[in-house]
Amino acid sequence: TVFAPSNHAEVSQMLGDALDLCTDGPAAIRFPKTMPPSNRTETGSGLSARKIHTGSEICIIGVGKMLGAAESAAELLAAEGHEVTVWDPRLIKPLDPEMLADAADHHLVVTIEDGLRDGGAGAAIADALSKLAPIGGPEVRALGVPSVFLAQGKPDVILGRVGLDGEGVAD
């Protein structure tokens, strides 16, 4: 079981969930040391994802700290007239079936992660959606860090350079 908290309050919640629920195998809590400060104190619980916004056209799934970029992109897209759903998956593995079913009902699903795009959470979500809706399912765009050399810098600056900020995601 791999947890991915989107804010500091989630770290504590997920530690309790991991100890209580993950008794049949290993559990990991994946969070960056550069998790952005947030006034958010809402947490999910258990192994369920959290739906942050509801729309019908585009679904954005922001993994871990990338929930902020997902929400920012959703605001920019809403200003252009798009109806956007935003999900905080909370877990990378296992993926929440309710989140996947909801995402499958959209025209476009965009995943955002601060880890490598190749073989990352977005690839797992795309694979799950292709099995759930093999014909006529949503287009999936998995956004993440490319597998290339990146010059050293502050993590958020690097993410911005590779389009993993609100504006880059909306584009």
N, C-alpha and C positions, 0 to 999 in steps of 0.2 A: 504494500500500500504506500503510495507516494502522495503526500500532502503538499500543497503549494499555497501558503497564506498570502492574502492580498494586503493585509495591514497588520500592525503590531498586535492588536487584540486577537486576531485569528491565530497567532502563534501559540498563545496560551490555550485557547480553545482546542486547537489541533493536538497539542501535547496530551491533553486530557482524553480526547477522542482516540488517539493512538494507543494510549495505555489501556483504555476501557474496551475498545473494539477490535484491536488487531492482536488477538491472542493466538492465531493460527499461523503466523508468519511474520516476517520482518515489516517494519514501517519506517518511513523516512519523512522528515519535514524539510522541504527544500525552500529556503528563503535566502535572499541576498543580503549582504551586510549593508547595502545601500537602499534598503526598503525606504521609500519616501515617507516623510512624516505625514500623518493624516489625522483629521479630526474624526474619522469614522471609528465608531466603536461597535458597529453591528458585526455580528459573526453568524456564520452558519453553524450547523452542528452535524455530527455524524459523518456519513459518507455522501451527503447530498450537496449538489451545487446550489448556488444562490442566483436567482434571476434579479438583476438590478433594474433593468428597464424593459418594457415590452413594446415591440413593434412587429410589423408583418413582412417587411421587405428584406432587411439585412440583419444578420445575427453576428455579433462580435463577441468572441470568447477571449477574455483577457486573463492569461495564466499568471498567478502570483502578483508581483508588483506591477505587471502590465495592465492590470485592471484600470489604473488611472489613465493610461493612454487609450484604452478602450472607451472609457466614459468621455474623454475629451474628443475622440474621433466621432462618437455618437452625437455629441452636441453639435459639432461642425456639420455632420451629415443631416441632422434634423433641421438645421438652419437652411439647408438646401432643399428641404421638402421630403427627405427620406425617412421612412419609419424604421427605427433601429431597435433591436433587442440587444441587451448586453447581459452576458453571463459571467459570473465568477465561478469557475469550475471547482475550486477548492481542492480537488484531487486530480492528479495526472493519471493515476492508476489506482483503482478502477475508475472508469469514466461513468458519470451519472446517466443512467438510461433516460431519465426524464429530460435532462438537458439535451441529449442527443436527439430524442424524438421531437423536441421543440425546434432545435436547429434545423432538422430535416424539412420542416415546414416553411423555410425561408428560401428565397431565390439565391442568396449569396451568404456564405458563412466565411468569416474572416477570423483566424486564430492569431493571437499575438503572444509571443513568449520572449524572454530575455536570454534564452539558451539557444543552442544551435538549431537551425531550422531543419536540417537534414536529420531525420530519425527522431525528431522531438515530439512534443505533445501535439503539435498541429498535425503531424503525420499520423499519429494515433487517432486523432479525431476524424481526419479525412478518411482513414481506413474504416473506422466504425460507421461513419455516415454512408460510405459506399456499400457496406453490407446491409445497412438499414434501408436505404433507398437506392438499390442498384441501377434502376432505370428512372430517369427524370428527377433524380435527387438534386440537391443544391450544388452550385459551383462552390468549391472550397479553395480559399487562398490561405496558405499557412505562412505567416510572417514570423521571422526569427532571425537570429544572427547568422549571416552567411558563413560557409566553411572556407574562409579566406583569411590571410593575414590582415589584422587590423592594427593600426598604429595605437600605441599606448595613449591612454587618456582617462578622464573621469568616466565612469560607467554610463551616466545619463547623457553625456556628450557623445560618446560612441554610439549609444542607441539612437540618438537623434540623427547622427550621420548616416546610419543605415536605414533610416525611415521608420524607426520604431518609437515614434512619439505620436501625439494626437494628429498633427497635420500629416505626417507620413502615412499613418494608417488610413486616414480619410481619403488621401490621394489614391 
